[in-house]
Amino acid sequence: MTKISRMEELQHRQLDLRDIILGGQDGLVNVLGVTLGVAAASGDTRIVLAAGLAATFAESFSMAAVAYTSSITGSHALTDALIVGVSAIFGSVVPLIPFALFPVSSAIGIASAISALFLFLLGVYKAKILGLSFWRGGLEITIIGMAAALIGYFVGLLFKTPGV
């Protein structure tokens, strides 16, 4: 393999990594923020799941469309869009599962803990590919992602319905 071929392969691999992280992290954090906010406001499992699923599919399609329209090369636009969109769906499912299996009061903590773990693992994956410290990579994505999701929770508390 020539040096140029290796560089092109590495660049494409980094773009795929970027797309996986972008979609997965964005899907997970957005849906976690929405579900935590709606859970804090309503305490109703059906409303939480409806909001979470609506956010999952709207956000995943939107992220895929942005990846498609902003692709560096037209030849990879569809691939980039698919990677981002599918990664966003997978990421979005992570915080939804606890709300489907547990009461809202328990699901808030479980979804937060599982999401933090997945964010950490996503950061470790990024660090491994880029040759960085896995602690730094894991903690960086976890802290940023959980801070963003907690904003959704606090907004939900502002609109908390009486008796919840």
PEJO-V228447 format. One record per pair of residues at least 6 apart in sequence whose ideal C-beta (glycine too) atoms are under 7 Angstrom apart, sorted by sequence separation. I is the first residue (numbers start at 0). J is the second residue. D is the distance in whole Angstrom. If there is no record, write none. Layout:
# PEJO-V228447
((I & J & D) (I & J & D))
This chain:
# PEJO-V228447
((41 & 47 & 7) (70 & 76 & 4) (126 & 132 & 6) (127 & 133 & 6) (126 & 133 & 5) (98 & 106 & 4) (101 & 109 & 6) (37 & 46 & 6) (38 & 47 & 5) (67 & 76 & 5) (70 & 79 & 5) (97 & 106 & 4) (126 & 135 & 7) (37 & 47 & 5) (67 & 77 & 7) (123 & 133 & 5) (126 & 136 & 3) (125 & 136 & 5) (126 & 137 & 7) (67 & 79 & 7) (97 & 109 & 4) (98 & 110 & 6) (34 & 47 & 5) (37 & 50 & 4) (66 & 79 & 5) (67 & 80 & 4) (97 & 110 & 4) (123 & 136 & 6) (66 & 80 & 5) (122 & 136 & 4) (123 & 137 & 5) (122 & 137 & 4) (125 & 140 & 7) (34 & 50 & 7) (94 & 110 & 4) (97 & 113 & 6) (122 & 138 & 7) (33 & 50 & 5) (34 & 51 & 4) (63 & 80 & 4) (66 & 83 & 4) (122 & 139 & 6) (33 & 51 & 6) (63 & 81 & 7) (119 & 137 & 4) (122 & 140 & 3) (121 & 140 & 6) (122 & 141 & 6) (63 & 83 & 5) (93 & 113 & 6) (94 & 114 & 5) (30 & 51 & 5) (33 & 54 & 4) (62 & 83 & 5) (63 & 84 & 3) (93 & 114 & 6) (62 & 84 & 6) (118 & 140 & 5) (119 & 141 & 5) (118 & 141 & 4) (30 & 54 & 5) (60 & 84 & 7) (93 & 117 & 5) (29 & 54 & 6) (30 & 55 & 6) (59 & 84 & 5) (62 & 87 & 5) (115 & 141 & 5) (118 & 144 & 4) (118 & 145 & 7) (59 & 87 & 4) (26 & 55 & 7) (29 & 58 & 5) (58 & 87 & 6) (59 & 88 & 5) (115 & 145 & 6) (26 & 58 & 6) (59 & 91 & 6) (26 & 59 & 6) (55 & 88 & 6) (58 & 91 & 7) (114 & 148 & 7) (55 & 91 & 4) (25 & 62 & 6) (22 & 62 & 6) (55 & 95 & 7) (51 & 95 & 5) (48 & 95 & 7) (51 & 98 & 7) (18 & 66 & 6) (48 & 98 & 6) (47 & 98 & 5) (48 & 99 & 6) (44 & 98 & 6) (47 & 103 & 6) (44 & 103 & 6) (22 & 82 & 7) (26 & 86 & 7) (34 & 94 & 5) (18 & 79 & 6) (22 & 83 & 4) (26 & 87 & 3) (30 & 91 & 4) (34 & 95 & 7) (42 & 103 & 5) (21 & 83 & 6) (22 & 84 & 7) (25 & 87 & 6) (26 & 88 & 6) (19 & 82 & 6) (23 & 86 & 4) (26 & 89 & 7) (27 & 90 & 4) (31 & 94 & 4) (18 & 82 & 4) (22 & 86 & 3) (23 & 87 & 7) (26 & 90 & 3) (27 & 91 & 7) (30 & 94 & 5) (34 & 98 & 6) (18 & 83 & 5) (22 & 87 & 4) (25 & 90 & 7) (26 & 91 & 4) (30 & 95 & 6) (38 & 103 & 5) (23 & 89 & 6) (24 & 90 & 6) (27 & 93 & 5) (15 & 82 & 6) (19 & 86 & 5) (23 & 90 & 4) (27 & 94 & 6) (18 & 86 & 7) (22 & 90 & 6) (38 & 106 & 7) (38 & 107 & 5) (35 & 107 & 6) (34 & 110 & 6) (31 & 110 & 6) (31 & 114 & 5) (27 & 114 & 6) (27 & 117 & 6) (27 & 118 & 7) (24 & 118 & 7) (24 & 121 & 6) (23 & 121 & 6) (20 & 121 & 6) (20 & 125 & 6) (16 & 125 & 7) (16 & 128 & 5) (35 & 148 & 6) (39 & 152 & 5) (32 & 147 & 6) (36 & 151 & 4) (40 & 155 & 4) (24 & 140 & 6) (28 & 144 & 5) (32 & 148 & 4) (35 & 151 & 5) (36 & 152 & 6) (39 & 155 & 3) (27 & 144 & 7) (31 & 148 & 4) (35 & 152 & 4) (38 & 155 & 7) (39 & 156 & 5) (32 & 150 & 6) (33 & 151 & 6) (36 & 154 & 5) (37 & 155 & 6) (40 & 158 & 4) (28 & 147 & 5) (32 & 151 & 3) (36 & 155 & 3) (40 & 159 & 5) (41 & 160 & 6) (24 & 144 & 6) (28 & 148 & 5) (35 & 155 & 6) (39 & 159 & 6) (40 & 160 & 6) (42 & 163 & 4) (41 & 163 & 6))
